[in-house]
Amino acid sequence: MVNSPAAQEHTLDRDCMTLSRHVLQQLQSFSAEAQDLSAIMNRIALAGKLISRRLTRAGLVEGALGFTGDVNVQGESVKKMDVYANDVFISVFKQSGLVCRLASEEMEKPYYIPENCPIGRYTLLYDPIDGSSNVDINLNVGSIFAIRQQEGEDLDGDGKDLLQNGRKQLAAGYVLYGPSTLLVYSIGNGVHSFILDPSLGEFILAEENITIPSHGPVYSVNEGNFWQWDDSIREYTRYVHRHEGYTARYGGALVGDFHRILLQGGVFLYPGTKKKPEGKLRLLYESSPLAFLIEQAGGKASTGMEDILDVVPDKLHARTPLFIGSTEDVQLVESFIQEESRRESEKKAIASS
């Protein structure tokens, strides 16, 4: 006998796993730290719900779209949705007693919540709206986050203790705003995805222990920058053009492109350029959180020369090239970069001899 749609819906409602319950189950503990992480994830989920609601109504709300006229610390024009989303994260963590400070790519220095600092020993790093250029044309955008333990007193208020490698992250994830609102996270025990059920107001478990294929067909890169890249990346691009089995997919929002790679396999590339070899993506707010996730899913994230999670930033808003996805596909990109580096070293050795 086939269950009716009503019966199936009842089964889903009865058996659903919420985000907060899942975090505690992952930690297998009701310790103070476990409850803190669960509560922080709940606050992140609340921020995601508020931003999702705003995005679904953005075209109907006066002043929700377009630019503010300001320029952020990165030298980029600020979208109104960037400001709104950044304020949402600050608002949901005020008076939470959980997080002492928040560091965002939209703010020059960390934002401190003094009333939380005597108790909350955590820092939230985040990109409030990744791919905000997509907002005005109704395409996918996302929020990226990472949780770190605060170390030391940070008396200068500049977050110098955050200038450590990505393996210091306790948890990382993102919220993807699309046809459904998805939250994907890891606390170092696999990668898990949740779908926001608007009728319940809860993120419900969709898939546990996501594993990326070791190789995939997709390469995701903005080929409009082809002539600005180093020879190694141009050679890699020519390679995938010449070989069957590769397909290009690029949406202009890191979270959306990454999510496709996570599920289908392949590689996302955001190389530096000859003018800006450090690349565009921020290490602490974008590259490291996604690298944490991809390694938990069995994949790889690299600058081309070293693992992203081993990179130590020299400043809060440090940037890095990013090659992330299936292990075999990232290694292929690395082989082109490292071969060019070897050739350059040989040329210099010959020239100096």
VOMARSE-194520 format. One record per residue (C-alpha): y, x, z; residue in one letter. Coordinates in steps of 0.02 Angstrom, whole numbers, plus 50000, padded with zeros to 5 digits. Example, Ala and Ser with C-alpha at 12.3 -4.5 7.8 and 13.67 -1.06 7.14 Angstrom:
2
497755061550390A499475068450357S
END
This chain:
353
500005000050000M501705007049949V503045006450081N504564996050037S506265004750023P506744996650188A505195003750273A505505020950199Q507305020550261E506695015650434H505475030350433T506855042450385L508005036050520D506635037050651R506055054650606D507705062750561C508125079750635M509955082050679T510855098750669L511115100750857S509295096850894R508745109050759H509785123550829V509025121451002L507285120350925Q507605136250825Q508125145650982L506655138351079Q507765138151231S508975127751331F509825143251400S511715144151414A511815154651255E510725142451159A511775127751214Q513365137351168D512735140750991L512185122750972S513885116651029A514795128650912I513735122650766M514175104750814N516025109150807R515815117350637I514915101650579A516365091150642L517585101950543A516485099650391G516495080750412K518395080150428L518665091250276I517385081450175S518275065150217R519945072550165R519235079150001L518475062349953T520195054249976R521265068949916A521835060449756G522375045049856L523315054149995V525085059349961E525365078049982G523505082449989A523425091649823L524385105849744G525225121449814F526285123149971T527435136049891G526905149250018D525915165249993V524525170250114N524115187450186V523065190850031Q524575188549918G523845172449848E524725155749824S524225143749961V523495126649921K523895111950034K522035109350060M521875127450121D523155123950257V522355107350305Y520605114750317A521205129850417N522095118350539D520525107750555V519475122550613F520805127350740I520965109450802S519105106250829V518905122250931F520405119851044K519905114951221Q518085117351174S517825131351300G516715139751170L517705150851054V519055162751113C519755166750942R519625161850760L519885173750614A520215166550442S520685173650274E522205162050283E522895170650440M523515188450455E522855190550633K521555181450737P522105164950815Y521825165051002Y521435150051112I521935156951284P521195142451382E519485146251305N519515165051328C518985166051511P517365156951466I517115157651278G516545174751221R516285170251038Y517305172850880T517225161650729L517615169750562L517845157950416Y518515154150244D519155136350266P519125131650082I518255143249961D518635139649779G520195129649818S520755130849637S519365118149604N520095105049722V521405098249604D520125095649465I518795087749577N517475101449567L516395109049705N517195118749846V516525124850012G516845132050185S516015148350241I515785153450423F515045166650537A514885167750726I515055184150820R514995189051002Q516665195451063Q516575213551120E517865220951239G519505213351293E520455215051128D522065218451222L523075221551063D522575204950988G522125212550820D520245209850825G519775228150804K518055224950879D517685214150726L517725229750617L515845231650627Q514445228750504N513745211650462G512185213950565R513255209850716K513335191750659Q512415179450772L512435165550643A513155161650473A513225147550349G514265136550237Y514715118650201V514635113350018L515705098349970Y514975089949816G514055073849772P513315075949946S514045086350086T512805100050132L512785111850280L511705127450265V511495139250413Y510465152950492S510395159950668I509255174050614G507685163450600N507655157350420G508885147250317V508995128450335H509985114850246S510665098250307F511415083350216I512825073150291L512295055050308D513945045450309P513125029950383S512545039850535L513965052450541G512645065950564E512005080950467F510145077450440I508855090950402L508475091950216A507485108150199E506845121350320E506505139650288N507265140650115I506565155550018T507405162449865I506265167349719P506085186149695S506755183949518H507735169949436G508475165649266P510275162949320V511655175949316Y513315169649380S514885179649340V516615176949268N516395185249098E518245182649063G518475198949160N517265208549046F518515221448985W519185224549160Q517475229849228W516725247049239D515515252049102D514005248849215S514375230249235I514755228349050R513095236749010E512185225049128Y513015210149044T512485216448872R510715218548940Y510545200248993V511325194748827H509975204248732R508475198648835H507695181348837E507505171548998G509285173049063Y510565159149073T512385159949127A513065147849257R514775150049336Y515775136549423G517235146249496G516815142349679A515775155349772L514865142849884V514305131849739G513745146649634D512855154549782F511955138349825H511245137249649R510625155249661I509875152249834L508835137649770L508425143249592Q508485162149601G509505174449501G511065184249542V512905181049577F514085195149530L515865197949584Y516205216049539P517785225649565G518885229849417T519605246249357K521265241649438K520485234349595K518815242949625P518695235149799E518475218049718G519205201449773K517995194149900L518345196550086R516945205550178L517095196850347L517405179150285Y516385178050125E515235192550081S514465196250252S514065178150300P513225174950133L512315191650143A511645186450314F510965170550236L510215178550081I509275191650181E508575177950293Q507995169050134A507125184750070G508475190349949G509705204649939K511595207449945A512405223549888S514035232049843T513055240649706G512865256249813M512385249549986E511835233550072D513295222050114I512695220150293L512855238850319D514665239750262V515925242950402V517655235950360P519185246650389D520305231550415K520165213150454L520435207550274H519415221150189A518715216750019R517105221949934T516175219649770P514705207749789L513025206749701F511925194049787I510345184249752G508525187449709S507955204849759T507355210149586E508935204049501D510105212649624V509095228749607Q509305227749418L511205226849437V511145241249561E510155251849437S511565250649308F512895254849438I511935269349514Q511495276549343E513335276749295E513755284849462S512455298249429R513165301749255R514925303049324E514345315349457S513505326049324E515095326149218K516135331749367K514875345349410A514915351849231I516805351249225A516985360949387S515695374249341S
END
